[in-house]
Amino acid sequence: MLFPSRLMKSLSLASSSPAVTTLQEIASNCPKGVAKVVLKKGKAQLFRDGNPMVYSGAVDRIIGRPPPKTGDMVLVADGTEKPIGWGLYNSVSMFCVRLMQLEEEALRNPICALNMDKLLEVRIHAAVELRRYLGIPSVNTNAYRLINSEGDRLSGLIVDIFDDVAVVASSAAWVEKYKPEIEACIIKISGINHINWRQSIEMLKEEGLDLSSLKEAPPPPPLSRVKVKENGIYYAISLEGQKTGFYADQRENRQFISTISEGQRVLDICCYSGGFALNAAIGGATHVTGIDSSLPALELANENISLNNLNAERILFLRQDATEFMKDAALRNESWDIVVLDPPKLAPRKTVLRNASGMYRNLNALAMRLTIRGGLLMTCSCSGAMTQSGVFMRILQGAASMAGRKVTVVRQSGAACDHPIDPSYPEGAYLSNILLRVL
Ligand SMILES: C[S@@+](CC[C@H](N)C(=O)[O-])C[C@H]1O[C@@H](n2cnc3c(N)ncnc32)[C@H](O)[C@@H]1O
């Protein structure tokens, strides 16, 4: 049973609350008072439709003395000062409010209205329940995303679960402010024994946090390594490793690779701890090569060969720069039946999209050259700016022309189903995974 009775008990209180008629009425009962962020006329619809990120340009004025501080709860109101919802304020960020609840929802479930403790309980419970519907965790998979920021209606909060460890990626000022409440909810989840709190330093700086002045220095991770299972394959995860320690988003795409690898030679470029390579080997590939520039990543990848009792003669991990490896391999006239290319985020912002497009094109042209005629290239971009621009496919076409190859698209995918996206916040869709046939 995933849900502890304590969590369930507090949730059942929600339905027994007395009826209230407006969010304004709930706010008037708050002893400390609640400031009101009034939107410019005509700007409310985007947020009524569900986009949680209220940008400063949409705000006309703030009513309330003293003015709200970062992390405070505020009402968000339309141009007539009628509240449309409430959220958490930030005095520095270009997103001055992260909306937490719209009025209609607050009135349906008033126990959560302007109450972060309850809201966190309810939203985290809903996230656990969604994963349970999706069959996660399971006997074969205990590495997954439990909370996916806006997709789980907790903008700025990411939680990945690795066996009994919850890794929290904090990228919003409110997440830091509510750390004790978040941890209290997470530790109640059945099967979770440790929490590793990781701060996304650059994003927290943009949120106005002076990280040196944070009250608590982050405690050392309770463990440095954890062993998990994904699709029945064992992985060693370093809790100090990239991202939250593991790229859980590619789980379904990795499994797909295992289904098409029988009898094939597979190349996994930018392999990290070997996710695609291990799936290919277990799927029956005759030989697999994984390339990454990171030594710690390759140490994990090699550990994963032994964890899965794989024949080390069939799988090889090499430390090299992706471009250099591919150029050298092309000079040696080497080619593979299946190539996977999963580079790091090359376009962290829209402003660098142009430059990044050139890098994606060059990398893909090289990867196509290394794919046998009629073979498959699984190519990825984890840059939100690239995925949302809609130009990735055109870049792949450009790469094909550059490589003198013809490609067809045979599969299109993104992050696994435990990475939900709110359609009113399409910026949450960051991963593109395209399978090409390369002729
Ligand atoms: C998105 S991650 C790959 C995740 C991996 N495919 C998986 O399934 O876990 C990108 C990887 O690219 C590696 N990387 C970054 N720059 C590189 C370079 N110039 N050459 C080779 N690998 C690089 C990083 O170390 C990281 O492991």
PDBQT file of the ligand as one rigid body, heavy atoms in Angstrom, charges set to zero:
ROOT
HETATM    1  C1  LIG A 501      21.420  13.770 -21.408  1.00  0.00    +0.000 C 
HETATM    2  S1  LIG A 501      22.792  12.997 -20.708  1.00  0.00    +0.000 S 
HETATM    3  C2  LIG A 501      22.691  11.381 -21.370  1.00  0.00    +0.000 C 
HETATM    4  C3  LIG A 501      21.786  10.460 -20.607  1.00  0.00    +0.000 C 
HETATM    5  C4  LIG A 501      21.890   9.009 -20.998  1.00  0.00    +0.000 C 
HETATM    6  N1  LIG A 501      21.620   8.800 -22.388  1.00  0.00    +0.000 N 
HETATM    7  C5  LIG A 501      21.005   8.130 -20.152  1.00  0.00    +0.000 C 
HETATM    8  O1  LIG A 501      20.115   7.465 -20.727  1.00  0.00    +0.000 OA
HETATM    9  O2  LIG A 501      21.165   8.097 -18.937  1.00  0.00    +0.000 OA
HETATM   10  C6  LIG A 501      24.101  13.701 -21.602  1.00  0.00    +0.000 C 
HETATM   11  C7  LIG A 501      25.456  13.080 -21.374  1.00  0.00    +0.000 C 
HETATM   12  O3  LIG A 501      26.368  13.733 -22.257  1.00  0.00    +0.000 OA
HETATM   13  C8  LIG A 501      27.647  13.735 -21.641  1.00  0.00    +0.000 C 
HETATM   14  N2  LIG A 501      28.471  14.723 -22.359  1.00  0.00    +0.000 N 
HETATM   15  C9  LIG A 501      28.474  16.070 -22.216  1.00  0.00    +0.000 A 
HETATM   16  N3  LIG A 501      29.337  16.637 -23.082  1.00  0.00    +0.000 NA
HETATM   17  C10 LIG A 501      29.876  15.624 -23.801  1.00  0.00    +0.000 A 
HETATM   18  C11 LIG A 501      30.833  15.557 -24.841  1.00  0.00    +0.000 A 
HETATM   19  N4  LIG A 501      31.377  16.666 -25.348  1.00  0.00    +0.000 N 
HETATM   20  N5  LIG A 501      31.156  14.364 -25.335  1.00  0.00    +0.000 NA
HETATM   21  C12 LIG A 501      30.621  13.226 -24.836  1.00  0.00    +0.000 A 
HETATM   22  N6  LIG A 501      29.703  13.222 -23.839  1.00  0.00    +0.000 NA
HETATM   23  C13 LIG A 501      29.334  14.396 -23.331  1.00  0.00    +0.000 A 
HETATM   24  C14 LIG A 501      27.346  14.017 -20.200  1.00  0.00    +0.000 C 
HETATM   25  O4  LIG A 501      28.405  13.579 -19.373  1.00  0.00    +0.000 OA
HETATM   26  C15 LIG A 501      26.049  13.224 -20.001  1.00  0.00    +0.000 C 
HETATM   27  O5  LIG A 501      26.354  11.962 -19.477  1.00  0.00    +0.000 OA
ENDROOT
TORSDOF 0
